[in-house]
């Protein structure tokens, strides 16, 4: 066996240059010559085969601009045969179009970020920072902004270009919704918030105990925060005190909306803010003081725990609101301590801009309270007196004073209201769009009317009531828990939502629904026959409300007449008809039982 002739690096380079020059001058059809030495391929063994230790660099199509200067994919990559490169930096001029840099992911992404990102997050990003004239940058931005934050964090590991783009997206984020799992720590929240210096709206759903450290982290990481919402889940406990909350509100001068659940440990607070306009606090209990120095507050919601030992002074609280929060438009108070005295204090304040008033679970609120409200606030658009002791007489007072403004009336859990009062209210309030009468017409012999197991069609309640409602604008009607209702007639052309849950005494033959736009019906705890009757009547009303017969113009184009049945059959397969039919079938009412 003869030894192969030695080829020096100089000779090899010269041979390659000559081969490339010959290809530029004369290119044969097809690829019949060797790409290294230029000799014919047939029966040829190239002596210039590259050593196996030299890395090859494939060229891919250029994606979103991850590198500023990349070799064009149409050019050939020529590797030096003199010596193998000692490091990757030697091939900077041969970088792939999509460059995956060997960068430790821990430098740009902490493992705690991935843990926090495993929760449900939602980002709303501003795309105005995309550089103009950069098609690839715009494409990358549009793709990455549709990823969940957990995937966005992982996308930052791909390459330097993706990492920079994702960093810009986090910096441009204005709204962030985070579910913090039980095993997460406060550092997880801080690691995400520090990525979003422009954050304006923040929503946290926390599943573990938290305290003022969370507020401090939010205050430090979100200097421009305007809206903050903190909700609790499971056995999570809110340990924030009233002084800590007051200090947070005072320091966040741009805060406009604050909503927080689980505020049982506040004890008392003194809120002072010139920017706060919306305040929701729930699970309050035995507050020693409640001071509101918020002149621009327009909406307040205070929900107290349902415990008999609550010692909160609601009269003093209402007096304080009247002195410092004169711009209030929406007031919601839910407490077992609500009474006629609290209502008198509320009417004495006389909020000039009040449009929505909700006083829930006030068993001591009577018709006298309704009279005081009606005489002081004549422009109410929403009135919620659920859980009170008002009667049909109180409903009559509301109808006499608020027929031109009231559009939402909620009187659920009012046992002294009858079907006659409900019918009168719907007849006297022409602008009414929502009415909740849950548990008003209920069975007095039932120990627990909210739970009905295996309802019997032959059940005989203490008294049976009938209800006839005819209204042109009513859109939502709730009759849940009205177990004494045995007949219902509805003629509401705009009604879209109907709640009949636990109406166990309502029989199918006593139900008439003339509501062609009805889309959703709740019938849990009702008879099975009633569910079938609802489905049948809704389908018939929907079909009767639409005339599917096509029209045909006369020869002189003077008017339209209904087409003959034969022509109607011919046009049934028309595309427009099929499209319309599919749309109608999609709009059929949904029954939840």
SVG drawing of the C-alpha trace seen along z (x, -y; Angstrom):
<svg xmlns="http://www.w3.org/2000/svg" viewBox="-101 -68 105 70">
<polyline fill="none" stroke="black" stroke-width="0.4" points="0.0,0.0 1.5,-3.3 1.5,-6.2 -0.7,-9.1 1.2,-12.2 1.5,-15.0 -0.4,-18.1 0.7,-21.3 -1.7,-23.9 -0.5,-26.4 -1.1,-24.0 -4.6,-23.1 -5.5,-26.8 -4.3,-27.5 -6.3,-24.5 -9.5,-25.7 -9.0,-29.3 -8.5,-27.9 -11.6,-25.7 -13.8,-28.6 -12.4,-30.9 -13.2,-28.3 -16.8,-28.0 -17.3,-31.7 -16.1,-31.8 -17.7,-28.6 -20.6,-26.8 -21.7,-23.5 -25.3,-22.4 -26.0,-20.5 -23.5,-19.6 -21.0,-17.2 -17.8,-18.5 -16.4,-18.1 -17.1,-21.1 -13.6,-21.0 -11.1,-20.4 -13.2,-20.9 -12.5,-17.5 -15.3,-15.4 -17.2,-13.5 -17.5,-10.2 -15.0,-7.7 -13.3,-10.5 -11.9,-10.4 -11.2,-13.9 -7.8,-14.3 -8.9,-17.6 -11.4,-16.1 -11.8,-18.3 -10.4,-16.8 -13.2,-15.4 -12.3,-17.6 -13.2,-20.8 -16.7,-22.0 -19.2,-22.7 -21.6,-25.6 -24.9,-25.2 -26.7,-28.2 -30.4,-28.6 -32.9,-31.1 -32.7,-34.4 -35.5,-34.7 -36.4,-37.7 -33.4,-40.0 -31.5,-38.4 -28.1,-39.5 -27.2,-42.7 -24.8,-41.3 -25.3,-37.7 -23.9,-36.0 -26.4,-35.6 -27.7,-32.1 -27.0,-32.3 -23.2,-32.5 -20.9,-29.6 -19.1,-29.0 -15.4,-28.4 -13.5,-26.8 -9.7,-27.1 -8.0,-23.8 -4.7,-24.9 -5.7,-24.4 -8.7,-23.8 -9.9,-26.8 -9.0,-27.0 -12.1,-28.7 -15.5,-29.7 -14.5,-33.4 -12.4,-32.5 -15.6,-32.0 -17.3,-35.3 -17.4,-36.0 -19.2,-32.6 -21.9,-33.0 -25.2,-31.3 -28.2,-33.5 -29.9,-32.3 -27.2,-32.6 -27.6,-30.6 -25.1,-32.1 -23.7,-29.8 -24.9,-32.0 -25.7,-30.6 -29.5,-31.0 -29.0,-31.7 -27.4,-35.1 -30.7,-36.4 -33.4,-34.1 -33.7,-33.0 -35.2,-29.7 -37.6,-31.5 -39.0,-33.3 -40.0,-30.0 -41.7,-29.0 -43.8,-32.1 -44.4,-32.0 -46.0,-28.6 -49.0,-30.5 -51.7,-32.1 -50.4,-35.4 -51.7,-37.8 -49.7,-40.6 -51.1,-43.5 -48.2,-45.1 -47.8,-48.3 -46.4,-47.8 -45.5,-51.4 -41.8,-50.8 -41.3,-48.6 -38.6,-50.2 -40.1,-51.5 -39.0,-50.0 -37.9,-46.7 -40.2,-44.0 -38.4,-41.2 -38.5,-43.0 -42.2,-43.7 -42.8,-40.0 -40.9,-38.8 -42.8,-41.3 -46.1,-40.1 -45.2,-36.5 -43.7,-36.9 -46.4,-39.1 -48.9,-36.2 -46.9,-33.9 -47.9,-33.5 -45.3,-35.0 -43.9,-31.6 -43.1,-31.0 -41.8,-34.5 -39.3,-33.9 -38.2,-30.7 -37.9,-32.4 -35.3,-34.7 -33.0,-31.7 -33.0,-31.2 -30.5,-33.8 -29.3,-37.3 -31.8,-38.9 -34.7,-37.1 -33.5,-38.0 -33.3,-41.7 -36.7,-41.6 -38.3,-39.9 -36.7,-42.4 -38.2,-45.2 -41.6,-43.6 -41.4,-43.3 -40.3,-46.9 -43.3,-47.9 -45.8,-45.9 -48.6,-48.1 -50.9,-45.4 -49.9,-42.2 -52.2,-39.5 -50.4,-37.0 -51.6,-33.9 -49.1,-33.3 -49.0,-29.6 -48.9,-28.5 -45.2,-27.5 -44.1,-30.8 -42.2,-33.4 -42.2,-37.1 -39.1,-37.1 -40.9,-35.5 -43.3,-38.4 -40.4,-40.9 -38.4,-39.2 -41.4,-39.6 -42.3,-43.2 -38.7,-44.4 -39.0,-43.4 -41.9,-45.8 -40.9,-49.4 -43.8,-50.9 -46.5,-48.8 -49.7,-50.6 -52.2,-47.9 -51.4,-44.9 -53.7,-42.0 -52.5,-39.4 -54.3,-36.2 -52.4,-34.9 -52.8,-31.4 -50.6,-31.7 -50.4,-34.0 -49.0,-37.5 -48.3,-40.6 -46.9,-44.2 -43.8,-42.8 -45.9,-42.3 -47.0,-46.0 -43.5,-47.1 -42.3,-45.0 -45.1,-46.5 -44.3,-50.0 -40.6,-49.6 -41.0,-47.8 -43.9,-49.7 -43.4,-53.4 -46.1,-54.3 -48.8,-51.9 -52.4,-53.2 -54.6,-50.1 -53.9,-47.4 -56.1,-44.3 -55.3,-41.6 -57.5,-38.6 -57.1,-35.6 -57.7,-32.0 -58.0,-28.9 -56.8,-29.2 -54.7,-32.3 -54.6,-34.9 -54.2,-38.6 -52.1,-39.9 -51.8,-43.5 -52.7,-45.9 -54.6,-49.2 -51.5,-51.3 -49.5,-49.5 -52.3,-49.9 -52.7,-53.6 -48.9,-54.1 -49.0,-52.4 -51.9,-54.5 -50.2,-57.7 -47.0,-56.9 -48.5,-55.8 -49.6,-59.3 -50.7,-58.0 -52.9,-55.2 -56.4,-55.5 -58.0,-52.1 -57.4,-49.7 -59.3,-46.4 -58.3,-44.0 -59.8,-40.9 -59.3,-39.3 -59.1,-42.5 -60.0,-41.0 -56.8,-42.1 -56.9,-45.8 -58.3,-46.8 -58.7,-50.3 -57.3,-52.6 -56.9,-56.2 -56.7,-56.6 -55.4,-59.8 -55.1,-60.2 -55.8,-62.9 -55.8,-60.5 -57.8,-57.5 -61.1,-57.2 -62.1,-53.5 -61.8,-51.6 -63.0,-48.0 -62.3,-46.3 -63.9,-42.9 -64.0,-40.7 -63.8,-43.7 -64.4,-43.0 -64.7,-45.1 -62.9,-48.3 -62.1,-50.7 -61.7,-53.6 -62.4,-54.4 -61.1,-57.7 -61.4,-58.6 -59.5,-61.7 -60.0,-61.1 -61.7,-64.0 -61.8,-62.4 -63.3,-59.1 -66.2,-58.2 -66.8,-54.5 -66.6,-52.6 -67.4,-49.0 -67.2,-47.8 -68.1,-44.2 -68.1,-43.1 -67.8,-39.6 -71.1,-37.9 -70.4,-37.7 -72.7,-38.8 -69.9,-40.1 -68.9,-42.8 -68.5,-46.1 -68.0,-48.5 -69.8,-51.8 -71.4,-52.3 -73.1,-55.6 -69.7,-57.2 -68.3,-55.8 -71.1,-57.2 -70.7,-60.6 -67.0,-60.6 -67.7,-59.8 -70.1,-62.6 -67.6,-65.2 -64.5,-64.2 -65.8,-62.2 -68.5,-64.4 -68.0,-63.1 -69.2,-59.6 -71.3,-58.1 -71.4,-54.4 -71.8,-53.1 -71.9,-49.5 -72.1,-48.3 -72.8,-44.7 -73.1,-44.2 -75.5,-42.6 -75.2,-45.9 -77.1,-47.9 -80.2,-49.5 -82.6,-52.3 -80.3,-54.6 -77.5,-54.0 -79.9,-54.9 -80.9,-58.1 -77.2,-59.0 -76.7,-58.3 -79.6,-60.4 -78.5,-63.3 -75.2,-63.5 -77.0,-64.0 -74.4,-62.9 -75.3,-65.0 -73.7,-62.8 -74.9,-59.4 -76.2,-57.1 -75.8,-53.6 -76.7,-52.6 -76.4,-49.1 -77.2,-48.2 -77.1,-44.5 -78.0,-42.1 -79.6,-44.9 -82.4,-43.0 -83.4,-46.1 -83.9,-48.2 -87.7,-48.6 -90.2,-50.6 -89.3,-53.7 -85.8,-53.4 -87.0,-53.2 -89.0,-56.4 -85.9,-58.2 -83.9,-57.0 -86.6,-58.0 -86.9,-61.5 -83.2,-62.2 -81.9,-60.5 -84.2,-60.9 -81.6,-60.1 -80.6,-56.6 -79.9,-54.2 -79.2,-51.2 -80.8,-50.3 -79.9,-47.1 -81.7,-46.3 -81.2,-42.6 -81.6,-40.9 -83.8,-43.7 -87.3,-43.6 -89.0,-45.8 -92.5,-44.9 -94.6,-45.6 -95.3,-49.1 -91.6,-49.9 -91.5,-48.8 -94.4,-51.1 -92.4,-54.0 -89.5,-53.2 -91.7,-53.1 -93.3,-56.5 -89.9,-58.3 -87.6,-56.6 -89.6,-55.7 -87.4,-57.8 -83.9,-56.8 -83.9,-53.4 -82.6,-50.6 -81.4,-48.0 -83.4,-46.8 -82.2,-44.0 -84.5,-42.8 -83.2,-39.3 -83.6,-37.6 -86.6,-39.9 -89.2,-37.5 -91.9,-40.1 -92.2,-40.8 -94.8,-38.9 -95.3,-38.3 -97.9,-41.1 -95.2,-43.6 -92.8,-42.3 -95.4,-42.6 -96.2,-46.1 -92.6,-47.2 -91.9,-45.9 -95.0,-47.6 -94.1,-51.0 -90.4,-51.1 -90.2,-51.4 -86.3,-51.7 -85.8,-48.6 -83.1,-46.3 -82.1,-44.1 -84.2,-42.7 -83.2,-40.2 -86.0,-38.7 -84.3,-35.7 -85.8,-34.0 -88.6,-36.4 -91.5,-34.1 -90.2,-31.1 -91.8,-28.2 -92.3,-29.2 -92.5,-25.5 -89.1,-24.7 -86.4,-24.6 -83.6,-25.4 -85.1,-26.8 -81.7,-27.2 -81.2,-23.4 -83.7,-21.3 -82.9,-17.6 -85.0,-15.5 -87.8,-18.0 -91.2,-16.4 -93.7,-17.6 -96.5,-16.9 -95.0,-19.1 -97.5,-21.2 -96.0,-24.4 -97.5,-26.7 -99.0,-29.0 -98.8,-29.2 -98.2,-32.4 -98.4,-33.4 -96.3,-35.9 -97.1,-37.8 -94.4,-40.1 -94.6,-42.2 -91.7,-44.5 -90.1,-46.0 -86.6,-46.6 -85.9,-44.0 -82.8,-42.0 -82.0,-40.0 -84.4,-38.5 -83.5,-36.4 -86.1,-34.3 -83.8,-31.9 -85.2,-30.1 -88.8,-31.1 -90.1,-27.7 -93.7,-29.0 -94.0,-30.2 -96.3,-27.8 -97.1,-29.8 -95.0,-32.2 -95.8,-34.2 -93.1,-36.3 -93.6,-38.7 -90.2,-40.4 -88.9,-40.8 -85.4,-42.0 -84.9,-39.4 -81.6,-37.5 -80.8,-36.0 -83.3,-34.1 -82.5,-32.4 -85.0,-29.8 -82.7,-27.8 -84.6,-26.0 -88.1,-27.0 -89.2,-23.5 -92.9,-24.1 -93.0,-25.6 -94.9,-23.2 -94.3,-23.0 -98.0,-23.6 -97.9,-26.8 -94.9,-28.3 -95.2,-30.7 -92.1,-32.3 -92.5,-34.9 -88.9,-36.0 -87.4,-35.6 -83.9,-36.9 -83.5,-34.5 -79.9,-33.2 -79.3,-31.7 -81.6,-30.0 -80.6,-28.6 -82.8,-25.7 -80.9,-23.9 -83.1,-22.1 -86.2,-22.3 -88.2,-19.4 -86.9,-17.6 -90.2,-18.2 -89.8,-21.9 -86.4,-21.9 -87.9,-20.3 -90.7,-22.8 -88.3,-25.7 -86.3,-24.3 -89.4,-23.8 -90.8,-27.2 -87.6,-29.0 -87.1,-27.2 -90.6,-28.0 -90.3,-31.6 -87.0,-31.9 -88.3,-30.3 -91.5,-32.5 -89.4,-35.6 -87.5,-35.0 -89.0,-34.7 -86.7,-32.6 -88.8,-32.7 -87.0,-34.6 -88.4,-37.5 -88.6,-38.1 -88.9,-41.4 -91.6,-41.8 -90.7,-42.3 -91.4,-46.0 -89.3,-46.3 -92.2,-48.0 -92.3,-45.9 -91.3,-42.6 -93.5,-39.6 -93.0,-36.3 -91.5,-33.7 -93.4,-30.6 -92.7,-27.4 -91.0,-25.9 -88.6,-28.8 -88.1,-28.6 -87.0,-25.0 -84.6,-25.9 -82.8,-28.5 -82.4,-26.4 -79.0,-25.4 -77.8,-28.9 -74.7,-30.0 -76.3,-33.0 -79.1,-30.9 -76.7,-28.2 -74.7,-30.9 -77.7,-32.5 -79.0,-29.1 -75.7,-28.3 -75.8,-31.6 -79.4,-31.0 -78.5,-27.6 -75.6,-29.0 -77.8,-31.5 -80.1,-28.9 -80.7,-29.4 -78.5,-27.5 -80.1,-25.9 -78.0,-25.1 -79.5,-22.5"/>
</svg>
